Amino acid sequence: MGQHILPGNPPVALVLKQSARARRISLRVSGLDGKVTLTIPKGVHEREALDFARSKADWLRKQVAQQVSPVQVTDGVDMPFEGNVLRIASVPGRGISVEGDCLCVGGAPETIGPRVQAWLKTRARDRLAHCSDRYAAVLGCDYIRLTMRDTRSRWGSCTSDGGLMYSWRLIMTPPDVLDYVAAHEVAHLQEMNHSAAFWNVVERLKPGYEAPRRWLRENGSYFHRYRFKD
């Protein structure tokens, strides 16, 4: 539907998006780049949606101002890993290891970012494959492949032919959160929807899933601020 500039100090750029699935007008401020999306349900006039945005102008400016800056992963930087914080330390040698609250990274300092990213991807794949295997065994289902990506709009997905996809950045979140996402996607192997039956399957696999689900919705954008390449 295009864009609209909300006047004021400072002006706020809105991306207008019409959705047949949305039940109400909503505003979302991306934690990744501060982009503001105004979602308009089908049948709602654009003028009404813009009036809603104007009524939230002060809140919008505050949210945009609070967006955190990107963090370049390099020597001396604190980085989340499995819900904890590790300080990256450049050390002699070639390997990468966790020593207490430090992530010791060998090799040339200028290669730290890409090497840490590759290390995180490997750890994420191992952990998510373990969780997916365990949950699939409970359901008596099989998946055909498991892929790691750096997706911004979703933390995981399941295709109709049984392919699982996860964001490798899940390894930066608390283990309980990663476990929930694995349970959520594996549940789709049995219920390819978000019906009550689907959520019953998730509850069977991950009792009390509501807490990690809510945590991820509230905090997930934080993990996209980390940059591993210039």
C-alpha positions, 0 to 999 in steps of 0.5 A: 500500500506504500508509505506515509510520513507522520509529521512531527519532531521527528517525522516518522515514516510508516510502511502501510500494509494491508492484511486479510488476516489481521483483525485490527489495526496495529503498529509494529516497530522493528527491533532490527532497523526501527522500521514502522509498519502500520497493518490495516485489516481488509475493509478498513479505510486507510484514513482510519488507520492513519488516524490511529497512527497519529493517536500513537505518535508519541509512543511511536517516536519513543519506540523508534528512539529506543532502538539499539544500535548494531553490534559488530562482533569482534575482540572484547565484545559481549555476545549472548550464547544460550541465554548467557553472556560471553566476552569474545577474546582473541587468543593464539591458535586457531580454535574456538572454545568457551572458557568460563564467561569468555569465548576464546577465538583463535586466528587473525583478529579481523576474521573473528566475526565470520568465524564466530558466526560459523561456530554459532551455526554449528552449535545451533544445528547440533542443538536443534537437530537433537531437539527436533529428533526428540520431539519427532520421536514423541509424535512418531513423525519424521522430517526430511531435512533441517536447514539453518538460515538467518531469517528476520521475519520468523524463527522457524518454519515447516514445509508441507513435505516435512522440511524444518528450517530454523534461524541459527540465532536461536542458539543465542537465546535461552535454551528453553526458548530454542526448545519451544521453537523446535517443539512448535515446528515439529508440531507442524509435522502433525498439524500443518496449521495453528488450530487448537489441535496444533497448540495441543500438540505443542503443549504435549511436546513442550508443557508451559510453552506460553512463557518461552513463546512470550519471551521470544516475542518480546525479546527476539529482535534483540538478537538481530543486532549482532553483526558478524561481517563488515 
